Amino acid sequence: MGMLSWLFRPKHSESKSSHYAPLSKYYAFNETGNVMVCTTNEGAEVVSDALKHMFSDMSIFFAAMTKAIATHKDAQGKANSIYSSDAILKILDKSEFFVEAKRESIKASSSAVGDTMSKELTESILGREFGESRLHFSRGLFRTMSCRLEDAKKAELDGDAGSIFFVCENILGLPMVSAVVVTLKSPNGKGRTTNGNPVDEDKGMAEILDTAEDEPAKGIIREWEFDKRTYIFISPRSISGANFPEPGDDVEYETLVASLKEHLMLKTDKLENNC
């Protein structure tokens, strides 16, 4: 049969489909929890220039965006809030450095209170499980979002509340950065017992987060709804003619801040964050 002998091989000798095994990822959050760095390489390593540049550009953009939002004032002279998902989305949607990749609704549930509850909400939003017993930043993050919506409701304003997570990944040396923007729909979660019976309780997210963890468990599972948008960060170095500051370039940095503030000029009636 010569060259065509492979056509007549027994079926049992055919190679099976390839098996893919997931790589372990190691992570670390910055102090505020807005930046998570993930890597497939454990421990210390030599960081490539490509990785340094990508993560440095992300840090510069995050700092400029935060300053632009915090220093922008509306028609009433009120400063904006870095917990305004509306402000964050305005900047990302109009920025040439981000492309929206996915939009979804997330229902995050927890039967816990306090720090444990805030950690479980973070895991649901980011779609990851974290080995730590608590995430030091998460309680304050969700509490502030809840307070912002509750204050808006009291003032009879259309409030919005959310936050942004930058996920910086080093996958076998390949740098990838994505931005996850979450918007809390309501401070009041839907409660149910472990048997599925609805529970009517007059507690917002902030109050539940302030509940002591050692209080007796009441067997209540609470669920909150979030809007989630995921963006891919495009390195400014890959965009021809893009003006982006190098570290230490104060003039270009302030120019970037000013350009981002222009994205916030649309008139909105948002509540100043008092939490």
N, C-alpha and C positions, 0 to 999 in steps of 0.2 A: 504493500500500500504506500510505502515510501513517504513522501512529504505530506500526504493526506491522512496519515495514520491517526493524528489527533482527533479526527472526526469520529473514529470508531472506538474510542476509549470507553471503558465501562463508566456508568454514571457515578459510581461510588468513588471514583478517582478524581472527580471534579473538585476543584478547590472551593471551600466554603466562603461565604461572604466575609469581608473583613470585620473584625470586632473592634469597636472603639471604646476605650476606657477613659473616663473623665480625669483630668488633672486636678490635683488639689490646689486650692487657691488660699493664699495667706493675705490677710487684710489688716488695715489700720485706718482709724478715723482721725481727722484733725480735731482740735479742741471744741469747735462749734458743731461738729458732726456734718457739716456741709460738703466735706471732701473725704471720699473713701478711696484709698489706694489699695489695689489688689495685685498680687503677683503670683506666678506659678513657680517662682524660685524662692525657696525657704532661706531665711537668714540674710546676712549681708552679701552684697554682690557689687560688681562693677557696673555702674549705671552708664548706659550708652548716651551719646550726644543726642540722638533722636528722642530718647526718653526724656532727657533733661529739657530739651526744647519744647516738647509737647506739653509736659506738665507745667513748665514755667509759663508758657503762653496761657494755659488755662488759669493759673493763679493770678496772672496780671488781669485777665478779663474779669474774673470773679471780683477782684478788688475794685476794678473800675466800675463794674455794674453795681456793686454794693454802695459805693460812694455816690454814683449817679442817682440811685433810688433814694438814699438817705438825705441827700441835699436838695432834691427836687421838691418844690412847693406848689400846691394847687392854687386855684383862684382865690381861695379863702386864706391863703398864707400858711396852710398846715403842711408840715413835712410829711412825706410819704413814709411807708414802712417797708423794711426789708422782708416782712412777712406778708406782703401783698402779692399774691400769685398773679393778679392782673398786671402789676408793674413788671414782674419778672417775665411773663409771657410776651408782653409788648416788646421788650428788649430782644428776647431770643428770636421771636418771629420776624423781626425786622433786621436782625443781624446777619451779615454775610458769612459769619463763622459757625452758624448752627443750621442743621437741617432736621426737620421733624421726621422721626422714623416710625413712631407708634403713638396711638392715643387709645386709652382704655379706661374703664371704670373698675375700681378696686373696692371690694368689700372686706375690710379688715376687722377681725373679731378677736376677742380676748375674754377669758373668764377671770382674769386677774385684775389687780388695781396697782396704783403707784408705778414704781420703776419697772416691774415685770410687765405690766400692761403696755407701757410705752415702748419697751423693747420688742414685744410681740407685734405691735403696730408697725414699727420700723421694718421688721422682718417681712411682714405682709406686703408692705409698699415696695420694698426693694427686691422681693422674691428671693431672699437669702436667709440662711440660718446662721446665727452668730454664736460662737462658743462661750462668750462671756455671759455671766449671770445677769448683768445689767449694762446698758449703754449710757454713759454718764451724761450725754447731751440730750437724750431723747425725751425725757420727762419735760424739761423746760421748753423744748421745741413744740411739742403737741399742746402743752398748757397755754403757750402764747397764742397759737393758732385758735384755740377754743375761746380764749378771752377776747380776741379780736372780733370773732363772730358774735359773741354774746354782747359786747359793747355796741356793735352795729345794730343789733336787734333792739336794744334799749333805746338807741337814738333814732330808731325807725329809718335806718339807712341800709342801702344794699351793700353790705360788707363782703369782703372776700378775704380768705386766709389760706396761706400755703407756704411752701418752702422749696428749696432747690437742693438737690444732691448732685455733686460732680463725682462720677465714678471713673477713676483713672486706673486703667488696667495695663499690666505688663504681661502679655501672654507670649511666653517663650521669646522674650526680647522685643516683641512687636507692641508699640505703644498705641493704646486706644483710649479715647475720652468720650464719655457720654454724659448728658445732663438729664436728670429726672426731676420734673416739676410736679409737685402734688398739690391739690387743692382740696381742703376739707369742706364738704358740702353742708354739714350741720354739726353744731357742738353736741347735739343730743343724739346718742346712739340708740339703736333698737335693741331692747333687752328681751331675753327669753330664758326660760329655765333649761336645765339639761334634758328635760323631757320634751322641749319644743314649745311649751306654753308661753305666750307673750307676757311680758312683765312691764307694767306701767310705773316707771319711777321718775321722779322729778329731779334728776341729776344731770348736769352737763359733764363734758369730758374733763374740764379743769378740776371740778370737785372730786371726781373719781380718781384722778391722778394724785390728788392730795390725800386720799384715803390711806391710812396706815396699812402696811402689808401684813401686820400681825393681827388685824381684825378677823373675826371668824368668817370663813367663806360662806357666801349666801347662795352659791350654785347658780349665779346669773351669768349668762354669756351675752356680751354686748357687742354690737356691730356698728361700725361707722363706714360711711361711703366717701371715697376719695376719687377725684378725677386725676389721672396720671398721664403725663405726656413725656415721651422720651426723645431726646435730640442727640444727634451725632455732632461732635465738635470737629470742625474742619480747621486744621492748623493754618494760621495766617501765612506761614512760610510756603504753603503750597498754592496760595492765591496770588496770581500776578498783579502787581500794583497795589496790594493791600498795605495800608498804613497801620502798623502795629508797633507799639513801643518795645524797645529792648529794656531789660532790667536796668534801672537807674536813669532812664531817659524821662525826666520830669515833664518836659514840654510835650512830647508825644503822648505821655500818659494823660495829662490834663486834656489834650485834644480828644483822646478816646472817651474820657468821662463826659465831655461836652457833647460828643456825637451820640452817646447813649442816652443822655438826658433829653435829647430831641425826640427820642422815641416815646417819651412819657408825656408829650405835650397835649395829647388828646384829652379833652375834658371828661373827668369822671368824678362822681361824688363818692369818695372813699373816706372811711373813718380813720383818723389818726390812731395809731396803736398806743394804748395806755397801759398795756400789761407789762 
